[in-house]
Amino acid sequence: MSTTYVFVPGSNSNSFSYAPLLRELALLGRRALAVDLPGHGYAATVPLAYHSQDAAALATAPTGLAGASHEDAVAHVVDVVRRAAEHGPVVLAGHSRGGFTVTSVANRVPELLSRVVYVSAWCCVDLSPAGYMAQPEYASSALHDTAGVLAADPVALGALRMNWRTSDPALLAALTTALDAGGTESEVLISLGLLEPDEGLDVGADRVEAATWGRVPHTYVRLARDRSLPPELQDRFIREADALTPDNPFDVRTLDSSHVGFLVRPEEAARLFAALD
């Protein structure tokens, strides 16, 4: 029975950005899909003010992600994994923020997974997300320079709202550095155009559990040129997880990629994934 690869997107993202990678995997004879978490994809909130760039209206327009639950996202992915597992082994992969969901799913239903993969993704072991953000390994993140993308008060809105369609040159330069410093201007603008303005606040509190997550084979794909989730933090996740489950350490791979470069230029990433089953 064929392996199915299930991809969980990162923050403000959706299945649409995975189309090039899914295409390359299909051409290599692999079954793969990308999920849209609740409130994302065609269920996303995209206020008219986002298109018109009415900053005042964008700051107050309601969002469908107000109070969105991490557990709802986990339940959604568990359901997808359960359905896919009826047809063979399942490899569950998450990018960036998607790692939170991958960890929770592997903690809940390890028996449904043949492998989990973190692509420069959050993999909390010893600390909370806020704890890791306060560590030296996160200090060099270029995301520190992108605060201007925030378009509303998260507390008042009940969610994160970003204006990815900004025309501010300094902010665009900072976003380019954080997301895809090696990409062309058109590639960066298209990547930003695929992002959704809204994201939920809740990432859950789960950390990897040795008794459940720890029995699933796991791979960490380091993105060597990632300026959003620095390689130093990626390596810390790997070290801590390996200390927790020394008999089942991470299978570590490295791509010479920026944070989203592997999605924009996916051939090498597709070959890496195709070699995992």
VEXKOL-382990 format. One record per residue (C-alpha): residue number from 1; x negated, y negated, z negated. Coordinates in steps of 0.1 Angstrom, whole numbers. Example, Ala and Ser with C-alpha at 12.3 -4.5 7.8 and 13.67 -1.06 7.14 Angstrom:
<vexdren><resi>1</resi><u>-123</u><v>45</v><w>-78</w></vexdren>
<vexdren><resi>2</resi><u>-137</u><v>11</v><w>-71</w></vexdren>
//
This chain:
<vexdren><resi>1</resi><u>0</u><v>0</v><w>0</w></vexdren>
<vexdren><resi>2</resi><u>-13</u><v>-35</v><w>9</w></vexdren>
<vexdren><resi>3</resi><u>-24</u><v>-60</v><w>-17</w></vexdren>
<vexdren><resi>4</resi><u>-4</u><v>-92</v><w>-19</w></vexdren>
<vexdren><resi>5</resi><u>-22</u><v>-124</v><w>-28</w></vexdren>
<vexdren><resi>6</resi><u>-1</u><v>-149</v><w>-48</w></vexdren>
<vexdren><resi>7</resi><u>-14</u><v>-184</v><w>-51</w></vexdren>
<vexdren><resi>8</resi><u>-4</u><v>-209</v><w>-77</w></vexdren>
<vexdren><resi>9</resi><u>-10</u><v>-245</v><w>-67</w></vexdren>
<vexdren><resi>10</resi><u>-26</u><v>-272</v><w>-88</w></vexdren>
<vexdren><resi>11</resi><u>-12</u><v>-305</v><w>-101</w></vexdren>
<vexdren><resi>12</resi><u>13</u><v>-324</v><w>-80</w></vexdren>
<vexdren><resi>13</resi><u>8</u><v>-297</v><w>-53</w></vexdren>
<vexdren><resi>14</resi><u>30</u><v>-272</v><w>-35</w></vexdren>
<vexdren><resi>15</resi><u>29</u><v>-243</v><w>-11</w></vexdren>
<vexdren><resi>16</resi><u>25</u><v>-266</v><w>19</w></vexdren>
<vexdren><resi>17</resi><u>-12</u><v>-273</v><w>12</w></vexdren>
<vexdren><resi>18</resi><u>-19</u><v>-236</v><w>13</w></vexdren>
<vexdren><resi>19</resi><u>-7</u><v>-231</v><w>49</w></vexdren>
<vexdren><resi>20</resi><u>-43</u><v>-231</v><w>65</w></vexdren>
<vexdren><resi>21</resi><u>-56</u><v>-206</v><w>39</w></vexdren>
<vexdren><resi>22</resi><u>-26</u><v>-183</v><w>43</w></vexdren>
<vexdren><resi>23</resi><u>-31</u><v>-185</v><w>81</w></vexdren>
<vexdren><resi>24</resi><u>-67</u><v>-174</v><w>78</w></vexdren>
<vexdren><resi>25</resi><u>-58</u><v>-146</v><w>54</w></vexdren>
<vexdren><resi>26</resi><u>-31</u><v>-134</v><w>78</w></vexdren>
<vexdren><resi>27</resi><u>-56</u><v>-134</v><w>106</w></vexdren>
<vexdren><resi>28</resi><u>-78</u><v>-112</v><w>85</w></vexdren>
<vexdren><resi>29</resi><u>-49</u><v>-88</v><w>80</w></vexdren>
<vexdren><resi>30</resi><u>-40</u><v>-98</v><w>44</w></vexdren>
<vexdren><resi>31</resi><u>-6</u><v>-104</v><w>29</w></vexdren>
<vexdren><resi>32</resi><u>-4</u><v>-137</v><w>10</w></vexdren>
<vexdren><resi>33</resi><u>20</u><v>-163</v><w>-2</w></vexdren>
<vexdren><resi>34</resi><u>19</u><v>-195</v><w>-22</w></vexdren>
<vexdren><resi>35</resi><u>46</u><v>-203</v><w>-48</w></vexdren>
<vexdren><resi>36</resi><u>63</u><v>-236</v><w>-54</w></vexdren>
<vexdren><resi>37</resi><u>67</u><v>-240</v><w>-91</w></vexdren>
<vexdren><resi>38</resi><u>101</u><v>-253</v><w>-104</w></vexdren>
<vexdren><resi>39</resi><u>105</u><v>-289</v><w>-94</w></vexdren>
<vexdren><resi>40</resi><u>80</u><v>-287</v><w>-66</w></vexdren>
<vexdren><resi>41</resi><u>81</u><v>-281</v><w>-28</w></vexdren>
<vexdren><resi>42</resi><u>115</u><v>-289</v><w>-14</w></vexdren>
<vexdren><resi>43</resi><u>128</u><v>-291</v><w>-50</w></vexdren>
<vexdren><resi>44</resi><u>104</u><v>-320</v><w>-57</w></vexdren>
<vexdren><resi>45</resi><u>115</u><v>-355</v><w>-67</w></vexdren>
<vexdren><resi>46</resi><u>104</u><v>-380</v><w>-41</w></vexdren>
<vexdren><resi>47</resi><u>120</u><v>-414</v><w>-48</w></vexdren>
<vexdren><resi>48</resi><u>128</u><v>-437</v><w>-18</w></vexdren>
<vexdren><resi>49</resi><u>106</u><v>-462</v><w>-36</w></vexdren>
<vexdren><resi>50</resi><u>77</u><v>-439</v><w>-30</w></vexdren>
<vexdren><resi>51</resi><u>81</u><v>-443</v><w>7</w></vexdren>
<vexdren><resi>52</resi><u>88</u><v>-480</v><w>6</w></vexdren>
<vexdren><resi>53</resi><u>60</u><v>-486</v><w>-19</w></vexdren>
<vexdren><resi>54</resi><u>83</u><v>-506</v><w>-42</w></vexdren>
<vexdren><resi>55</resi><u>61</u><v>-504</v><w>-73</w></vexdren>
<vexdren><resi>56</resi><u>88</u><v>-517</v><w>-97</w></vexdren>
<vexdren><resi>57</resi><u>114</u><v>-493</v><w>-85</w></vexdren>
<vexdren><resi>58</resi><u>89</u><v>-464</v><w>-84</w></vexdren>
<vexdren><resi>59</resi><u>80</u><v>-469</v><w>-121</w></vexdren>
<vexdren><resi>60</resi><u>116</u><v>-464</v><w>-132</w></vexdren>
<vexdren><resi>61</resi><u>132</u><v>-440</v><w>-107</w></vexdren>
<vexdren><resi>62</resi><u>144</u><v>-408</v><w>-124</w></vexdren>
<vexdren><resi>63</resi><u>125</u><v>-376</v><w>-120</w></vexdren>
<vexdren><resi>64</resi><u>137</u><v>-340</v><w>-119</w></vexdren>
<vexdren><resi>65</resi><u>106</u><v>-330</v><w>-139</w></vexdren>
<vexdren><resi>66</resi><u>114</u><v>-350</v><w>-171</w></vexdren>
<vexdren><resi>67</resi><u>109</u><v>-325</v><w>-199</w></vexdren>
<vexdren><resi>68</resi><u>98</u><v>-297</v><w>-175</w></vexdren>
<vexdren><resi>69</resi><u>88</u><v>-266</v><w>-193</w></vexdren>
<vexdren><resi>70</resi><u>56</u><v>-246</v><w>-188</w></vexdren>
<vexdren><resi>71</resi><u>75</u><v>-215</v><w>-197</w></vexdren>
<vexdren><resi>72</resi><u>99</u><v>-221</v><w>-168</w></vexdren>
<vexdren><resi>73</resi><u>69</u><v>-221</v><w>-144</w></vexdren>
<vexdren><resi>74</resi><u>56</u><v>-189</v><w>-160</w></vexdren>
<vexdren><resi>75</resi><u>89</u><v>-172</v><w>-157</w></vexdren>
<vexdren><resi>76</resi><u>92</u><v>-182</v><w>-121</w></vexdren>
<vexdren><resi>77</resi><u>57</u><v>-168</v><w>-112</w></vexdren>
<vexdren><resi>78</resi><u>64</u><v>-136</v><w>-132</w></vexdren>
<vexdren><resi>79</resi><u>95</u><v>-130</v><w>-111</w></vexdren>
<vexdren><resi>80</resi><u>75</u><v>-135</v><w>-79</w></vexdren>
<vexdren><resi>81</resi><u>47</u><v>-112</v><w>-91</w></vexdren>
<vexdren><resi>82</resi><u>73</u><v>-86</v><w>-101</w></vexdren>
<vexdren><resi>83</resi><u>89</u><v>-87</v><w>-67</w></vexdren>
<vexdren><resi>84</resi><u>56</u><v>-85</v><w>-49</w></vexdren>
<vexdren><resi>85</resi><u>44</u><v>-56</v><w>-71</w></vexdren>
<vexdren><resi>86</resi><u>72</u><v>-35</v><w>-56</w></vexdren>
<vexdren><resi>87</resi><u>51</u><v>-33</v><w>-24</w></vexdren>
<vexdren><resi>88</resi><u>17</u><v>-28</v><w>-38</w></vexdren>
<vexdren><resi>89</resi><u>-11</u><v>-43</v><w>-59</w></vexdren>
<vexdren><resi>90</resi><u>-9</u><v>-81</v><w>-67</w></vexdren>
<vexdren><resi>91</resi><u>-38</u><v>-105</v><w>-70</w></vexdren>
<vexdren><resi>92</resi><u>-27</u><v>-137</v><w>-87</w></vexdren>
<vexdren><resi>93</resi><u>-48</u><v>-168</v><w>-80</w></vexdren>
<vexdren><resi>94</resi><u>-46</u><v>-203</v><w>-94</w></vexdren>
<vexdren><resi>95</resi><u>-63</u><v>-235</v><w>-85</w></vexdren>
<vexdren><resi>96</resi><u>-70</u><v>-263</v><w>-109</w></vexdren>
<vexdren><resi>97</resi><u>-39</u><v>-268</v><w>-131</w></vexdren>
<vexdren><resi>98</resi><u>-26</u><v>-236</v><w>-117</w></vexdren>
<vexdren><resi>99</resi><u>-50</u><v>-218</v><w>-140</w></vexdren>
<vexdren><resi>100</resi><u>-27</u><v>-225</v><w>-170</w></vexdren>
<vexdren><resi>101</resi><u>1</u><v>-206</v><w>-153</w></vexdren>
<vexdren><resi>102</resi><u>-22</u><v>-177</v><w>-143</w></vexdren>
<vexdren><resi>103</resi><u>-34</u><v>-173</v><w>-178</w></vexdren>
<vexdren><resi>104</resi><u>1</u><v>-172</v><w>-192</w></vexdren>
<vexdren><resi>105</resi><u>13</u><v>-147</v><w>-166</w></vexdren>
<vexdren><resi>106</resi><u>-17</u><v>-124</v><w>-172</w></vexdren>
<vexdren><resi>107</resi><u>-10</u><v>-126</v><w>-210</w></vexdren>
<vexdren><resi>108</resi><u>26</u><v>-116</v><w>-204</w></vexdren>
<vexdren><resi>109</resi><u>26</u><v>-90</v><w>-177</w></vexdren>
<vexdren><resi>110</resi><u>-10</u><v>-76</v><w>-172</w></vexdren>
<vexdren><resi>111</resi><u>4</u><v>-43</v><w>-160</w></vexdren>
<vexdren><resi>112</resi><u>17</u><v>-61</v><w>-128</w></vexdren>
<vexdren><resi>113</resi><u>-16</u><v>-75</v><w>-118</w></vexdren>
<vexdren><resi>114</resi><u>-46</u><v>-58</v><w>-101</w></vexdren>
<vexdren><resi>115</resi><u>-67</u><v>-90</v><w>-105</w></vexdren>
<vexdren><resi>116</resi><u>-65</u><v>-126</v><w>-115</w></vexdren>
<vexdren><resi>117</resi><u>-85</u><v>-153</v><w>-97</w></vexdren>
<vexdren><resi>118</resi><u>-94</u><v>-188</v><w>-109</w></vexdren>
<vexdren><resi>119</resi><u>-104</u><v>-212</v><w>-82</w></vexdren>
<vexdren><resi>120</resi><u>-121</u><v>-241</v><w>-101</w></vexdren>
<vexdren><resi>121</resi><u>-91</u><v>-236</v><w>-124</w></vexdren>
<vexdren><resi>122</resi><u>-84</u><v>-242</v><w>-161</w></vexdren>
<vexdren><resi>123</resi><u>-91</u><v>-211</v><w>-181</w></vexdren>
<vexdren><resi>124</resi><u>-87</u><v>-220</v><w>-218</w></vexdren>
<vexdren><resi>125</resi><u>-105</u><v>-197</v><w>-242</w></vexdren>
<vexdren><resi>126</resi><u>-118</u><v>-215</v><w>-273</w></vexdren>
<vexdren><resi>127</resi><u>-101</u><v>-249</v><w>-270</w></vexdren>
<vexdren><resi>128</resi><u>-70</u><v>-266</v><w>-259</w></vexdren>
<vexdren><resi>129</resi><u>-70</u><v>-286</v><w>-226</w></vexdren>
<vexdren><resi>130</resi><u>-74</u><v>-318</v><w>-246</w></vexdren>
<vexdren><resi>131</resi><u>-102</u><v>-302</v><w>-265</w></vexdren>
<vexdren><resi>132</resi><u>-121</u><v>-294</v><w>-233</w></vexdren>
<vexdren><resi>133</resi><u>-115</u><v>-329</v><w>-219</w></vexdren>
<vexdren><resi>134</resi><u>-133</u><v>-343</v><w>-249</w></vexdren>
<vexdren><resi>135</resi><u>-164</u><v>-321</v><w>-243</w></vexdren>
<vexdren><resi>136</resi><u>-196</u><v>-332</v><w>-225</w></vexdren>
<vexdren><resi>137</resi><u>-189</u><v>-308</v><w>-196</w></vexdren>
<vexdren><resi>138</resi><u>-158</u><v>-329</v><w>-186</w></vexdren>
<vexdren><resi>139</resi><u>-175</u><v>-363</v><w>-190</w></vexdren>
<vexdren><resi>140</resi><u>-187</u><v>-364</v><w>-154</w></vexdren>
<vexdren><resi>141</resi><u>-152</u><v>-358</v><w>-139</w></vexdren>
<vexdren><resi>142</resi><u>-145</u><v>-383</v><w>-112</w></vexdren>
<vexdren><resi>143</resi><u>-108</u><v>-382</v><w>-123</w></vexdren>
<vexdren><resi>144</resi><u>-118</u><v>-408</v><w>-150</w></vexdren>
<vexdren><resi>145</resi><u>-121</u><v>-433</v><w>-121</w></vexdren>
<vexdren><resi>146</resi><u>-86</u><v>-426</v><w>-107</w></vexdren>
<vexdren><resi>147</resi><u>-63</u><v>-439</v><w>-135</w></vexdren>
<vexdren><resi>148</resi><u>-50</u><v>-465</v><w>-111</w></vexdren>
<vexdren><resi>149</resi><u>-30</u><v>-438</v><w>-93</w></vexdren>
<vexdren><resi>150</resi><u>-6</u><v>-436</v><w>-123</w></vexdren>
<vexdren><resi>151</resi><u>27</u><v>-453</v><w>-112</w></vexdren>
<vexdren><resi>152</resi><u>48</u><v>-451</v><w>-143</w></vexdren>
<vexdren><resi>153</resi><u>47</u><v>-448</v><w>-181</w></vexdren>
<vexdren><resi>154</resi><u>46</u><v>-410</v><w>-187</w></vexdren>
<vexdren><resi>155</resi><u>64</u><v>-413</v><w>-221</w></vexdren>
<vexdren><resi>156</resi><u>92</u><v>-434</v><w>-207</w></vexdren>
<vexdren><resi>157</resi><u>96</u><v>-413</v><w>-176</w></vexdren>
<vexdren><resi>158</resi><u>91</u><v>-379</v><w>-193</w></vexdren>
<vexdren><resi>159</resi><u>67</u><v>-368</v><w>-166</w></vexdren>
<vexdren><resi>160</resi><u>35</u><v>-379</v><w>-147</w></vexdren>
<vexdren><resi>161</resi><u>42</u><v>-400</v><w>-117</w></vexdren>
<vexdren><resi>162</resi><u>13</u><v>-408</v><w>-92</w></vexdren>
<vexdren><resi>163</resi><u>12</u><v>-431</v><w>-62</w></vexdren>
<vexdren><resi>164</resi><u>-9</u><v>-411</v><w>-38</w></vexdren>
<vexdren><resi>165</resi><u>1</u><v>-434</v><w>-10</w></vexdren>
<vexdren><resi>166</resi><u>-19</u><v>-464</v><w>-24</w></vexdren>
<vexdren><resi>167</resi><u>-37</u><v>-486</v><w>1</w></vexdren>
<vexdren><resi>168</resi><u>-61</u><v>-500</v><w>-25</w></vexdren>
<vexdren><resi>169</resi><u>-96</u><v>-494</v><w>-11</w></vexdren>
<vexdren><resi>170</resi><u>-113</u><v>-489</v><w>-44</w></vexdren>
<vexdren><resi>171</resi><u>-87</u><v>-464</v><w>-56</w></vexdren>
<vexdren><resi>172</resi><u>-88</u><v>-445</v><w>-23</w></vexdren>
<vexdren><resi>173</resi><u>-125</u><v>-443</v><w>-25</w></vexdren>
<vexdren><resi>174</resi><u>-123</u><v>-429</v><w>-61</w></vexdren>
<vexdren><resi>175</resi><u>-96</u><v>-404</v><w>-50</w></vexdren>
<vexdren><resi>176</resi><u>-118</u><v>-393</v><w>-21</w></vexdren>
<vexdren><resi>177</resi><u>-147</u><v>-387</v><w>-45</w></vexdren>
<vexdren><resi>178</resi><u>-126</u><v>-368</v><w>-69</w></vexdren>
<vexdren><resi>179</resi><u>-108</u><v>-346</v><w>-43</w></vexdren>
<vexdren><resi>180</resi><u>-128</u><v>-341</v><w>-12</w></vexdren>
<vexdren><resi>181</resi><u>-160</u><v>-362</v><w>-9</w></vexdren>
<vexdren><resi>182</resi><u>-171</u><v>-341</v><w>21</w></vexdren>
<vexdren><resi>183</resi><u>-139</u><v>-346</v><w>40</w></vexdren>
<vexdren><resi>184</resi><u>-132</u><v>-370</v><w>68</w></vexdren>
<vexdren><resi>185</resi><u>-109</u><v>-400</v><w>61</w></vexdren>
<vexdren><resi>186</resi><u>-81</u><v>-383</v><w>80</w></vexdren>
<vexdren><resi>187</resi><u>-85</u><v>-351</v><w>60</w></vexdren>
<vexdren><resi>188</resi><u>-84</u><v>-370</v><w>27</w></vexdren>
<vexdren><resi>189</resi><u>-53</u><v>-390</v><w>37</w></vexdren>
<vexdren><resi>190</resi><u>-35</u><v>-359</v><w>49</w></vexdren>
<vexdren><resi>191</resi><u>-44</u><v>-341</v><w>16</w></vexdren>
<vexdren><resi>192</resi><u>-30</u><v>-371</v><w>-3</w></vexdren>
<vexdren><resi>193</resi><u>1</u><v>-371</v><w>18</w></vexdren>
<vexdren><resi>194</resi><u>8</u><v>-335</v><w>9</w></vexdren>
<vexdren><resi>195</resi><u>8</u><v>-342</v><w>-28</w></vexdren>
<vexdren><resi>196</resi><u>40</u><v>-349</v><w>-47</w></vexdren>
<vexdren><resi>197</resi><u>44</u><v>-380</v><w>-68</w></vexdren>
<vexdren><resi>198</resi><u>56</u><v>-362</v><w>-99</w></vexdren>
<vexdren><resi>199</resi><u>42</u><v>-336</v><w>-122</w></vexdren>
<vexdren><resi>200</resi><u>54</u><v>-322</v><w>-155</w></vexdren>
<vexdren><resi>201</resi><u>37</u><v>-330</v><w>-188</w></vexdren>
<vexdren><resi>202</resi><u>37</u><v>-295</v><w>-203</w></vexdren>
<vexdren><resi>203</resi><u>8</u><v>-272</v><w>-195</w></vexdren>
<vexdren><resi>204</resi><u>16</u><v>-249</v><w>-224</w></vexdren>
<vexdren><resi>205</resi><u>-7</u><v>-238</v><w>-252</w></vexdren>
<vexdren><resi>206</resi><u>-18</u><v>-204</v><w>-241</w></vexdren>
<vexdren><resi>207</resi><u>-54</u><v>-192</v><w>-242</w></vexdren>
<vexdren><resi>208</resi><u>-67</u><v>-160</v><w>-227</w></vexdren>
<vexdren><resi>209</resi><u>-58</u><v>-130</v><w>-249</w></vexdren>
<vexdren><resi>210</resi><u>-83</u><v>-101</v><w>-251</w></vexdren>
<vexdren><resi>211</resi><u>-56</u><v>-75</v><w>-255</w></vexdren>
<vexdren><resi>212</resi><u>-36</u><v>-85</v><w>-224</w></vexdren>
<vexdren><resi>213</resi><u>-54</u><v>-109</v><w>-200</w></vexdren>
<vexdren><resi>214</resi><u>-87</u><v>-92</v><w>-211</w></vexdren>
<vexdren><resi>215</resi><u>-78</u><v>-59</v><w>-195</w></vexdren>
<vexdren><resi>216</resi><u>-71</u><v>-74</v><w>-160</w></vexdren>
<vexdren><resi>217</resi><u>-101</u><v>-76</v><w>-137</w></vexdren>
<vexdren><resi>218</resi><u>-108</u><v>-113</v><w>-132</w></vexdren>
<vexdren><resi>219</resi><u>-127</u><v>-134</v><w>-108</w></vexdren>
<vexdren><resi>220</resi><u>-138</u><v>-170</v><w>-111</w></vexdren>
<vexdren><resi>221</resi><u>-145</u><v>-189</v><w>-79</w></vexdren>
<vexdren><resi>222</resi><u>-168</u><v>-218</v><w>-87</w></vexdren>
<vexdren><resi>223</resi><u>-165</u><v>-248</v><w>-64</w></vexdren>
<vexdren><resi>224</resi><u>-200</u><v>-261</v><w>-65</w></vexdren>
<vexdren><resi>225</resi><u>-192</u><v>-296</v><w>-52</w></vexdren>
<vexdren><resi>226</resi><u>-161</u><v>-302</v><w>-73</w></vexdren>
<vexdren><resi>227</resi><u>-160</u><v>-337</v><w>-88</w></vexdren>
<vexdren><resi>228</resi><u>-126</u><v>-332</v><w>-105</w></vexdren>
<vexdren><resi>229</resi><u>-133</u><v>-301</v><w>-126</w></vexdren>
<vexdren><resi>230</resi><u>-171</u><v>-302</v><w>-129</w></vexdren>
<vexdren><resi>231</resi><u>-191</u><v>-270</v><w>-123</w></vexdren>
<vexdren><resi>232</resi><u>-204</u><v>-274</v><w>-159</w></vexdren>
<vexdren><resi>233</resi><u>-169</u><v>-270</v><w>-173</w></vexdren>
<vexdren><resi>234</resi><u>-161</u><v>-242</v><w>-149</w></vexdren>
<vexdren><resi>235</resi><u>-192</u><v>-224</v><w>-162</w></vexdren>
<vexdren><resi>236</resi><u>-181</u><v>-230</v><w>-198</w></vexdren>
<vexdren><resi>237</resi><u>-148</u><v>-213</v><w>-191</w></vexdren>
<vexdren><resi>238</resi><u>-168</u><v>-183</v><w>-177</w></vexdren>
<vexdren><resi>239</resi><u>-191</u><v>-181</v><w>-206</w></vexdren>
<vexdren><resi>240</resi><u>-164</u><v>-182</v><w>-232</w></vexdren>
<vexdren><resi>241</resi><u>-142</u><v>-157</v><w>-215</w></vexdren>
<vexdren><resi>242</resi><u>-172</u><v>-133</v><w>-211</w></vexdren>
<vexdren><resi>243</resi><u>-179</u><v>-136</v><w>-248</w></vexdren>
<vexdren><resi>244</resi><u>-143</u><v>-127</v><w>-256</w></vexdren>
<vexdren><resi>245</resi><u>-142</u><v>-97</v><w>-232</w></vexdren>
<vexdren><resi>246</resi><u>-178</u><v>-86</v><w>-228</w></vexdren>
<vexdren><resi>247</resi><u>-167</u><v>-52</v><w>-214</w></vexdren>
<vexdren><resi>248</resi><u>-147</u><v>-70</v><w>-187</w></vexdren>
<vexdren><resi>249</resi><u>-167</u><v>-101</v><w>-176</w></vexdren>
<vexdren><resi>250</resi><u>-158</u><v>-125</v><w>-149</w></vexdren>
<vexdren><resi>251</resi><u>-167</u><v>-115</v><w>-113</w></vexdren>
<vexdren><resi>252</resi><u>-182</u><v>-149</v><w>-104</w></vexdren>
<vexdren><resi>253</resi><u>-183</u><v>-162</v><w>-68</w></vexdren>
<vexdren><resi>254</resi><u>-193</u><v>-197</v><w>-56</w></vexdren>
<vexdren><resi>255</resi><u>-181</u><v>-217</v><w>-27</w></vexdren>
<vexdren><resi>256</resi><u>-199</u><v>-248</v><w>-14</w></vexdren>
<vexdren><resi>257</resi><u>-166</u><v>-268</v><w>-17</w></vexdren>
<vexdren><resi>258</resi><u>-151</u><v>-299</v><w>-32</w></vexdren>
<vexdren><resi>259</resi><u>-119</u><v>-297</v><w>-52</w></vexdren>
<vexdren><resi>260</resi><u>-96</u><v>-293</v><w>-22</w></vexdren>
<vexdren><resi>261</resi><u>-121</u><v>-287</v><w>5</w></vexdren>
<vexdren><resi>262</resi><u>-115</u><v>-249</v><w>5</w></vexdren>
<vexdren><resi>263</resi><u>-78</u><v>-256</v><w>14</w></vexdren>
<vexdren><resi>264</resi><u>-86</u><v>-281</v><w>42</w></vexdren>
<vexdren><resi>265</resi><u>-114</u><v>-259</v><w>56</w></vexdren>
<vexdren><resi>266</resi><u>-104</u><v>-224</v><w>45</w></vexdren>
<vexdren><resi>267</resi><u>-123</u><v>-199</v><w>66</w></vexdren>
<vexdren><resi>268</resi><u>-150</u><v>-191</v><w>39</w></vexdren>
<vexdren><resi>269</resi><u>-124</u><v>-190</v><w>11</w></vexdren>
<vexdren><resi>270</resi><u>-103</u><v>-166</v><w>31</w></vexdren>
<vexdren><resi>271</resi><u>-132</u><v>-143</v><w>37</w></vexdren>
<vexdren><resi>272</resi><u>-140</u><v>-143</v><w>0</w></vexdren>
<vexdren><resi>273</resi><u>-104</u><v>-134</v><w>-9</w></vexdren>
<vexdren><resi>274</resi><u>-102</u><v>-107</v><w>17</w></vexdren>
<vexdren><resi>275</resi><u>-132</u><v>-90</v><w>2</w></vexdren>
<vexdren><resi>276</resi><u>-116</u><v>-88</v><w>-33</w></vexdren>
<vexdren><resi>277</resi><u>-92</u><v>-59</v><w>-26</w></vexdren>
//
